[in-house]
Amino acid sequence: MASDRSKPYENLTPDAVLDALESVGLRGDGRLLALNSYENRVYQVSLEDDVGRTEGAGPSVVVAKFYRPHRWSEAQLLEEHAFAAELVEREIPVVAPFELDGKTLNTFNDIRFAVFPRRGGRPPELENENVLEWIGRFLGRIHAVGALRPFKARPALNVETFGAEPRDWLLASGMLPQDLREAWRSTVNLALESTRNIFERTERTRLIRLHGDCHAGNILWTEGGNTALGGPHFVDLDDARMGPAAQDLWMLLAGDRATATKQLRALLQGYEQFHGFNREELGLIEPLRTLRLIHYSAWLARRWEDPAFPAAFPWFGTQRYWQDRILELREQTSNMDEAPLDV
């Protein structure tokens, strides 16, 4: 199953997935469903045994995640798992991996994998203020735990790691059209200058352990009258890292300024019941959005030799794509000159 970096999952066949699970004592009944994931490979697997079974249910169903080789070290993956377990221990609805053979992280033919309970649900209704307040309460609890101690192995989200480094990588990659290279470079540099200035003057920013990728797709909502039966639960801590608390809030905002202000107010209404929020960090929302845009382009470029990426993102790398990114970053630079959201 070992593979080079361009085709890391070339030999991850359905039989290999089942063999990996059997290596940790889980026998599949042959039914696999590939779930939507590009960075890793994730499968829903029906089992013959009782792991993860709920009372009265049919065959047990688990989710197996096979981690992209060379992305995270073993220490970094174990920190993610330990953070998830820490949150679950405090009855925060985060999906954490099972411990199998005394470990949450296992290896089969050089690919690391973990097995999680399956949790269903639908995307949360982010236009509903009650839903946002509910999500905010749990984010406050996640951050209260995240603030207790730092990650030691996982990286931090900052201007260098999410801005300067991906910029430099893209400029060296040869993937930028030659006639747009200078326009893109100068636009990114201006955006990063504004971003860096805002970070530097936001003096009381505290870096804590974060979910890191807290968008609506990573929050599943189930119906029910209490948190044991319904409400939000958080999945996929794969991007967990050190960063400012605002990182886990801004991706839940959408629409114009008035709408985003209303949404943020509802989130913070719940959040601040459990954890204080430094209002200075409201000024980091647009800089964090800017960093994500730069980082996202580099992420696609770094993965382009993975056959799944050209099939899923056929528009990437075209002349139009880079033209749109230049316009997008210019708009972001303008947005960063505006006053932060006022809640």
Secondary structure as a PSIPRED ss2 file (coil, helix, strand):
# PSIPRED VFORMAT (PSIPRED V4.0)

   1 M C   1.000  0.000  0.000
   2 A C   1.000  0.000  0.000
   3 S C   1.000  0.000  0.000
   4 D C   1.000  0.000  0.000
   5 R C   1.000  0.000  0.000
   6 S C   1.000  0.000  0.000
   7 K C   1.000  0.000  0.000
   8 P C   1.000  0.000  0.000
   9 Y C   1.000  0.000  0.000
  10 E C   1.000  0.000  0.000
  11 N C   1.000  0.000  0.000
  12 L C   1.000  0.000  0.000
  13 T C   1.000  0.000  0.000
  14 P H   0.000  1.000  0.000
  15 D H   0.000  1.000  0.000
  16 A H   0.000  1.000  0.000
  17 V H   0.000  1.000  0.000
  18 L H   0.000  1.000  0.000
  19 D H   0.000  1.000  0.000
  20 A H   0.000  1.000  0.000
  21 L H   0.000  1.000  0.000
  22 E H   0.000  1.000  0.000
  23 S C   1.000  0.000  0.000
  24 V C   1.000  0.000  0.000
  25 G C   1.000  0.000  0.000
  26 L C   1.000  0.000  0.000
  27 R C   1.000  0.000  0.000
  28 G E   0.000  0.000  1.000
  29 D E   0.000  0.000  1.000
  30 G E   0.000  0.000  1.000
  31 R E   0.000  0.000  1.000
  32 L E   0.000  0.000  1.000
  33 L E   0.000  0.000  1.000
  34 A E   0.000  0.000  1.000
  35 L C   1.000  0.000  0.000
  36 N C   1.000  0.000  0.000
  37 S C   1.000  0.000  0.000
  38 Y C   1.000  0.000  0.000
  39 E C   1.000  0.000  0.000
  40 N C   1.000  0.000  0.000
  41 R E   0.000  0.000  1.000
  42 V E   0.000  0.000  1.000
  43 Y E   0.000  0.000  1.000
  44 Q E   0.000  0.000  1.000
  45 V E   0.000  0.000  1.000
  46 S E   0.000  0.000  1.000
  47 L E   0.000  0.000  1.000
  48 E C   1.000  0.000  0.000
  49 D C   1.000  0.000  0.000
  50 D C   1.000  0.000  0.000
  51 V C   1.000  0.000  0.000
  52 G C   1.000  0.000  0.000
  53 R C   1.000  0.000  0.000
  54 T C   1.000  0.000  0.000
  55 E C   1.000  0.000  0.000
  56 G C   1.000  0.000  0.000
  57 A C   1.000  0.000  0.000
  58 G C   1.000  0.000  0.000
  59 P C   1.000  0.000  0.000
  60 S C   1.000  0.000  0.000
  61 V E   0.000  0.000  1.000
  62 V E   0.000  0.000  1.000
  63 V E   0.000  0.000  1.000
  64 A E   0.000  0.000  1.000
  65 K E   0.000  0.000  1.000
  66 F E   0.000  0.000  1.000
  67 Y C   1.000  0.000  0.000
  68 R C   1.000  0.000  0.000
  69 P C   1.000  0.000  0.000
  70 H C   1.000  0.000  0.000
  71 R C   1.000  0.000  0.000
  72 W C   1.000  0.000  0.000
  73 S C   1.000  0.000  0.000
  74 E H   0.000  1.000  0.000
  75 A H   0.000  1.000  0.000
  76 Q H   0.000  1.000  0.000
  77 L H   0.000  1.000  0.000
  78 L H   0.000  1.000  0.000
  79 E H   0.000  1.000  0.000
  80 E H   0.000  1.000  0.000
  81 H H   0.000  1.000  0.000
  82 A H   0.000  1.000  0.000
  83 F H   0.000  1.000  0.000
  84 A H   0.000  1.000  0.000
  85 A H   0.000  1.000  0.000
  86 E H   0.000  1.000  0.000
  87 L H   0.000  1.000  0.000
  88 V H   0.000  1.000  0.000
  89 E H   0.000  1.000  0.000
  90 R C   1.000  0.000  0.000
  91 E C   1.000  0.000  0.000
  92 I C   1.000  0.000  0.000
  93 P C   1.000  0.000  0.000
  94 V E   0.000  0.000  1.000
  95 V C   1.000  0.000  0.000
  96 A C   1.000  0.000  0.000
  97 P C   1.000  0.000  0.000
  98 F C   1.000  0.000  0.000
  99 E C   1.000  0.000  0.000
 100 L E   0.000  0.000  1.000
 101 D C   1.000  0.000  0.000
 102 G C   1.000  0.000  0.000
 103 K E   0.000  0.000  1.000
 104 T C   1.000  0.000  0.000
 105 L C   1.000  0.000  0.000
 106 N E   0.000  0.000  1.000
 107 T E   0.000  0.000  1.000
 108 F E   0.000  0.000  1.000
 109 N C   1.000  0.000  0.000
 110 D C   1.000  0.000  0.000
 111 I E   0.000  0.000  1.000
 112 R E   0.000  0.000  1.000
 113 F E   0.000  0.000  1.000
 114 A E   0.000  0.000  1.000
 115 V E   0.000  0.000  1.000
 116 F E   0.000  0.000  1.000
 117 P E   0.000  0.000  1.000
 118 R C   1.000  0.000  0.000
 119 R C   1.000  0.000  0.000
 120 G C   1.000  0.000  0.000
 121 G C   1.000  0.000  0.000
 122 R E   0.000  0.000  1.000
 123 P C   1.000  0.000  0.000
 124 P C   1.000  0.000  0.000
 125 E C   1.000  0.000  0.000
 126 L C   1.000  0.000  0.000
 127 E C   1.000  0.000  0.000
 128 N C   1.000  0.000  0.000
 129 E H   0.000  1.000  0.000
 130 N H   0.000  1.000  0.000
 131 V H   0.000  1.000  0.000
 132 L H   0.000  1.000  0.000
 133 E H   0.000  1.000  0.000
 134 W H   0.000  1.000  0.000
 135 I H   0.000  1.000  0.000
 136 G H   0.000  1.000  0.000
 137 R H   0.000  1.000  0.000
 138 F H   0.000  1.000  0.000
 139 L H   0.000  1.000  0.000
 140 G H   0.000  1.000  0.000
 141 R H   0.000  1.000  0.000
 142 I H   0.000  1.000  0.000
 143 H H   0.000  1.000  0.000
 144 A H   0.000  1.000  0.000
 145 V H   0.000  1.000  0.000
 146 G H   0.000  1.000  0.000
 147 A C   1.000  0.000  0.000
 148 L C   1.000  0.000  0.000
 149 R C   1.000  0.000  0.000
 150 P C   1.000  0.000  0.000
 151 F C   1.000  0.000  0.000
 152 K C   1.000  0.000  0.000
 153 A C   1.000  0.000  0.000
 154 R C   1.000  0.000  0.000
 155 P C   1.000  0.000  0.000
 156 A E   0.000  0.000  1.000
 157 L C   1.000  0.000  0.000
 158 N C   1.000  0.000  0.000
 159 V H   0.000  1.000  0.000
 160 E H   0.000  1.000  0.000
 161 T H   0.000  1.000  0.000
 162 F H   0.000  1.000  0.000
 163 G H   0.000  1.000  0.000
 164 A H   0.000  1.000  0.000
 165 E H   0.000  1.000  0.000
 166 P H   0.000  1.000  0.000
 167 R H   0.000  1.000  0.000
 168 D H   0.000  1.000  0.000
 169 W H   0.000  1.000  0.000
 170 L H   0.000  1.000  0.000
 171 L H   0.000  1.000  0.000
 172 A H   0.000  1.000  0.000
 173 S H   0.000  1.000  0.000
 174 G C   1.000  0.000  0.000
 175 M C   1.000  0.000  0.000
 176 L C   1.000  0.000  0.000
 177 P C   1.000  0.000  0.000
 178 Q H   0.000  1.000  0.000
 179 D H   0.000  1.000  0.000
 180 L H   0.000  1.000  0.000
 181 R H   0.000  1.000  0.000
 182 E H   0.000  1.000  0.000
 183 A H   0.000  1.000  0.000
 184 W H   0.000  1.000  0.000
 185 R H   0.000  1.000  0.000
 186 S H   0.000  1.000  0.000
 187 T H   0.000  1.000  0.000
 188 V H   0.000  1.000  0.000
 189 N H   0.000  1.000  0.000
 190 L H   0.000  1.000  0.000
 191 A H   0.000  1.000  0.000
 192 L H   0.000  1.000  0.000
 193 E H   0.000  1.000  0.000
 194 S H   0.000  1.000  0.000
 195 T H   0.000  1.000  0.000
 196 R H   0.000  1.000  0.000
 197 N H   0.000  1.000  0.000
 198 I H   0.000  1.000  0.000
 199 F H   0.000  1.000  0.000
 200 E H   0.000  1.000  0.000
 201 R H   0.000  1.000  0.000
 202 T C   1.000  0.000  0.000
 203 E C   1.000  0.000  0.000
 204 R C   1.000  0.000  0.000
 205 T C   1.000  0.000  0.000
 206 R C   1.000  0.000  0.000
 207 L C   1.000  0.000  0.000
 208 I E   0.000  0.000  1.000
 209 R E   0.000  0.000  1.000
 210 L E   0.000  0.000  1.000
 211 H C   1.000  0.000  0.000
 212 G C   1.000  0.000  0.000
 213 D C   1.000  0.000  0.000
 214 C C   1.000  0.000  0.000
 215 H C   1.000  0.000  0.000
 216 A H   0.000  1.000  0.000
 217 G H   0.000  1.000  0.000
 218 N H   0.000  1.000  0.000
 219 I E   0.000  0.000  1.000
 220 L E   0.000  0.000  1.000
 221 W E   0.000  0.000  1.000
 222 T E   0.000  0.000  1.000
 223 E C   1.000  0.000  0.000
 224 G C   1.000  0.000  0.000
 225 G C   1.000  0.000  0.000
 226 N C   1.000  0.000  0.000
 227 T C   1.000  0.000  0.000
 228 A C   1.000  0.000  0.000
 229 L C   1.000  0.000  0.000
 230 G C   1.000  0.000  0.000
 231 G E   0.000  0.000  1.000
 232 P E   0.000  0.000  1.000
 233 H E   0.000  0.000  1.000
 234 F E   0.000  0.000  1.000
 235 V C   1.000  0.000  0.000
 236 D C   1.000  0.000  0.000
 237 L C   1.000  0.000  0.000
 238 D C   1.000  0.000  0.000
 239 D C   1.000  0.000  0.000
 240 A C   1.000  0.000  0.000
 241 R E   0.000  0.000  1.000
 242 M E   0.000  0.000  1.000
 243 G E   0.000  0.000  1.000
 244 P C   1.000  0.000  0.000
 245 A C   1.000  0.000  0.000
 246 A C   1.000  0.000  0.000
 247 Q H   0.000  1.000  0.000
 248 D H   0.000  1.000  0.000
 249 L H   0.000  1.000  0.000
 250 W H   0.000  1.000  0.000
 251 M C   1.000  0.000  0.000
 252 L C   1.000  0.000  0.000
 253 L C   1.000  0.000  0.000
 254 A C   1.000  0.000  0.000
 255 G C   1.000  0.000  0.000
 256 D C   1.000  0.000  0.000
 257 R H   0.000  1.000  0.000
 258 A H   0.000  1.000  0.000
 259 T H   0.000  1.000  0.000
 260 A H   0.000  1.000  0.000
 261 T H   0.000  1.000  0.000
 262 K H   0.000  1.000  0.000
 263 Q H   0.000  1.000  0.000
 264 L H   0.000  1.000  0.000
 265 R H   0.000  1.000  0.000
 266 A H   0.000  1.000  0.000
 267 L H   0.000  1.000  0.000
 268 L H   0.000  1.000  0.000
 269 Q H   0.000  1.000  0.000
 270 G H   0.000  1.000  0.000
 271 Y H   0.000  1.000  0.000
 272 E C   1.000  0.000  0.000
 273 Q C   1.000  0.000  0.000
 274 F C   1.000  0.000  0.000
 275 H C   1.000  0.000  0.000
 276 G C   1.000  0.000  0.000
 277 F C   1.000  0.000  0.000
 278 N C   1.000  0.000  0.000
 279 R H   0.000  1.000  0.000
 280 E H   0.000  1.000  0.000
 281 E H   0.000  1.000  0.000
 282 L H   0.000  1.000  0.000
 283 G H   0.000  1.000  0.000
 284 L H   0.000  1.000  0.000
 285 I H   0.000  1.000  0.000
 286 E H   0.000  1.000  0.000
 287 P H   0.000  1.000  0.000
 288 L H   0.000  1.000  0.000
 289 R H   0.000  1.000  0.000
 290 T H   0.000  1.000  0.000
 291 L H   0.000  1.000  0.000
 292 R H   0.000  1.000  0.000
 293 L H   0.000  1.000  0.000
 294 I H   0.000  1.000  0.000
 295 H H   0.000  1.000  0.000
 296 Y H   0.000  1.000  0.000
 297 S H   0.000  1.000  0.000
 298 A H   0.000  1.000  0.000
 299 W H   0.000  1.000  0.000
 300 L H   0.000  1.000  0.000
 301 A H   0.000  1.000  0.000
 302 R H   0.000  1.000  0.000
 303 R C   1.000  0.000  0.000
 304 W C   1.000  0.000  0.000
 305 E C   1.000  0.000  0.000
 306 D C   1.000  0.000  0.000
 307 P C   1.000  0.000  0.000
 308 A H   0.000  1.000  0.000
 309 F H   0.000  1.000  0.000
 310 P H   0.000  1.000  0.000
 311 A H   0.000  1.000  0.000
 312 A H   0.000  1.000  0.000
 313 F C   1.000  0.000  0.000
 314 P C   1.000  0.000  0.000
 315 W C   1.000  0.000  0.000
 316 F C   1.000  0.000  0.000
 317 G C   1.000  0.000  0.000
 318 T C   1.000  0.000  0.000
 319 Q H   0.000  1.000  0.000
 320 R H   0.000  1.000  0.000
 321 Y H   0.000  1.000  0.000
 322 W H   0.000  1.000  0.000
 323 Q H   0.000  1.000  0.000
 324 D H   0.000  1.000  0.000
 325 R H   0.000  1.000  0.000
 326 I H   0.000  1.000  0.000
 327 L H   0.000  1.000  0.000
 328 E H   0.000  1.000  0.000
 329 L H   0.000  1.000  0.000
 330 R H   0.000  1.000  0.000
 331 E H   0.000  1.000  0.000
 332 Q H   0.000  1.000  0.000
 333 T H   0.000  1.000  0.000
 334 S H   0.000  1.000  0.000
 335 N H   0.000  1.000  0.000
 336 M H   0.000  1.000  0.000
 337 D C   1.000  0.000  0.000
 338 E C   1.000  0.000  0.000
 339 A C   1.000  0.000  0.000
 340 P C   1.000  0.000  0.000
 341 L C   1.000  0.000  0.000
 342 D C   1.000  0.000  0.000
 343 V C   1.000  0.000  0.000
